């Protein structure tokens, strides 16, 4: 399915050459937020369990709904940092897991707080992206 912004404030899609009407910005709902964080593999399951126990990894009649990808993280702790991994002033490279999941907009704060509480890094990367509800245009 191709989804693209065709003019300010509207959305158009085509699926198998079937045209779907253009929707105004007020008709396109963003009820979900996608989270991404990079975490050492040794801490992945602890974070997943905490999110799942809070009911944040649910999709319909399923739980534990998330994706994980092996990545390599890079960083250099600067003066005043207290790194969990690495040495101040030296570039560090570490195998990590990119954990991705979505939550309802009203659960964003809860998801963020759980990640911050579980994540071992002094300053973890936590990213959140609004998601268009494709049920409207399907």
C-alpha positions in Angstrom: 0.0 0.0 0.0 1.4 3.4 -0.9 0.6 6.2 1.5 1.8 9.7 0.8 0.9 13.3 1.7 -0.5 14.8 -1.5 -1.2 18.3 -0.3 -1.1 20.1 3.1 -3.5 18.5 5.5 -4.7 15.5 3.4 -3.8 11.9 2.8 -4.2 9.7 -0.3 -3.6 6.0 -0.7 -3.9 3.4 -3.5 -3.9 -0.3 -3.0 -3.9 -2.5 -6.0 -4.7 0.5 -8.1 -7.9 1.1 -6.1 -8.1 4.8 -5.3 -9.1 5.8 -1.8 -10.5 9.2 -1.1 -8.3 12.0 0.2 -8.8 12.5 4.0 -8.4 15.8 5.8 -5.9 16.1 8.6 -8.7 16.1 11.2 -9.9 12.7 9.8 -6.5 11.0 10.1 -6.1 9.8 13.6 -2.8 9.2 15.4 -3.8 6.9 18.2 -0.5 5.0 18.4 3.1 5.9 19.1 6.1 3.7 18.0 8.9 3.5 20.5 12.5 2.5 19.7 15.4 2.1 22.1 18.9 0.6 22.0 19.7 -1.7 24.9 22.4 -4.3 25.7 21.2 -7.8 24.8 21.6 -8.8 28.5 18.8 -6.4 29.5 16.4 -7.0 26.6 14.2 -9.6 28.3 14.0 -7.6 31.5 12.6 -4.6 29.6 10.3 -6.7 27.5 8.9 -8.4 30.6 8.3 -5.1 32.3 6.5 -3.6 29.3 4.5 -6.8 28.7 3.5 -7.0 32.4 2.2 -3.4 32.2 0.0 -4.5 29.2 2.0 -2.3 26.7 3.0 -5.0 24.2 -0.6 -6.0 23.3 -2.1 -6.1 19.8 -5.7 -7.4 19.8 -5.6 -10.9 21.2 -1.8 -11.1 21.4 0.8 -9.9 23.8 4.6 -9.8 23.7 4.3 -8.0 20.4 7.6 -6.3 19.6 10.6 -6.5 17.2 14.2 -6.7 18.1 17.2 -6.3 15.8 20.9 -6.8 16.5 22.8 -3.6 16.0 26.1 -2.0 16.9 26.0 1.1 19.1 28.8 3.7 19.1 29.5 6.5 21.6 32.2 8.5 23.4 31.5 9.4 27.1 32.5 13.0 27.7 33.9 14.6 30.8 31.5 14.3 33.7 29.8 11.2 32.3 29.4 8.1 34.4 29.2 5.4 31.6 27.8 2.0 32.3 30.0 0.7 29.4 33.1 2.4 28.2 35.7 4.9 29.4 35.4 8.7 29.5 37.1 10.2 26.4 37.3 6.9 24.4 35.0 5.8 21.6 33.1 2.7 22.6 31.5 0.1 20.3 29.0 -2.3 21.7 26.6 -5.0 20.4 23.1 -3.9 21.3 19.5 -4.7 20.6 17.1 -2.2 18.9 13.8 -2.8 20.5 10.7 -1.5 18.7 7.0 -1.6 19.8 3.9 0.5 19.7 1.6 1.8 22.4 -1.6 3.8 22.6 -0.9 7.5 22.8 -2.3 7.6 26.4 0.3 5.0 27.4 3.4 6.9 26.2 4.4 8.3 29.6 4.1 4.8 31.2 6.2 3.2 28.4 8.9 6.0 28.8 9.0 5.6 32.5 9.4 1.8 32.3 12.3 2.2 29.8 14.0 4.8 31.9 13.6 2.6 35.1 15.0 -0.6 33.4 17.6 0.7 31.0 21.1 0.4 32.3 22.5 3.4 30.5 23.0 6.8 32.1 21.4 8.5 29.0 19.6 5.9 26.9 18.4 6.7 23.4 14.6 6.6 23.5 12.7 7.6 20.3 9.0 7.9 19.8 7.1 8.4 16.5 3.4 9.1 15.9 1.7 6.5 13.8 -1.2 7.1 11.4 -4.1 4.7 12.0 -4.3 2.8 8.7 -7.6 1.3 9.7 -9.1 4.6 8.4 -7.8 4.1 4.9 -7.9 0.3 4.5 
